[in-house]
Amino acid sequence: MRRRPWLRGLLALSSPLLILLALLVLLQRRGVDRWPALPALLIGTGLLVTSALGQRRRRRELLAALRHDGGV
């Protein structure tokens, strides 16, 4: 399988860009017109939080494995 590093970088930026886009829409619109931007904001935030928690869990598991093997 061929690797595509640019695709991985684009995916890494997708959540922050989604949040940025939602915030820009929230700043530009008034009243009820702001509602359509909320799902994008919530999804982008949820993706970032989920990613951070998963990364934290993987690091903790790696550290536990290293300690178990006598590496640290």
N, C-alpha and C positions, 0 to 999 in steps of 0.2 A: 504494500500500500504506500502510495506516495504522500509525503508530508507536505502540508501547506502552512508555513509559518505565518503568512499574512492573514490567513483565515483565523488562526488562533488569536492573533493580535486584535483583529476586528471583533471577534466574539468577546474578548476581554474588555473592550471599550463599549460594548453594546449597552450594558446596564447603566454606567455613568452617563452615556449619551442620551439614553431614554429618560433618565431623571432630569438632565439638563433641558431637554426638549419640553418636558412636562412643566418645569418651573418657568420656562420662557412663555409658554402658553398661559400659565396662571398669571404672570405679570402683565401680559398684553390684553387679556380679556377681562370683562366685568360681569358681575352678577351670575346668572344661571349659565352663561356661556363657559364658565370655568369648570363645570362638572365633568365634561368629557376628558379633561386632562388628569383627573384624579386616578383612574385606573392605571394609566401609564406610570404615574408617580409611585403608586403602591407596588406595582409589579417590579419596577426597577429597584426600589428599596428592598423588596423581598428577595430579589435575586442577589443583591449585594450582601445582605445579611446571611442568607443561606450559604453563599460562597465562603464568607468569612468563618462561619461556624464549621463548615466542612473542612476547611483548611486547618483550623485550630484542632479539630478532632484527629485529623491525619497526623499532624505534628506530635500530638500527645501520644498517639499509638506508636509512632516511630521512636520517640524517646523511651517509651516503656519497653519496646522490643530491644533497643540498644542496651538499656539497663539490664534486661533479663539475660542478654547474651554476654554481659560483662564488658560492654564497650564503653560505658560511661560510669 
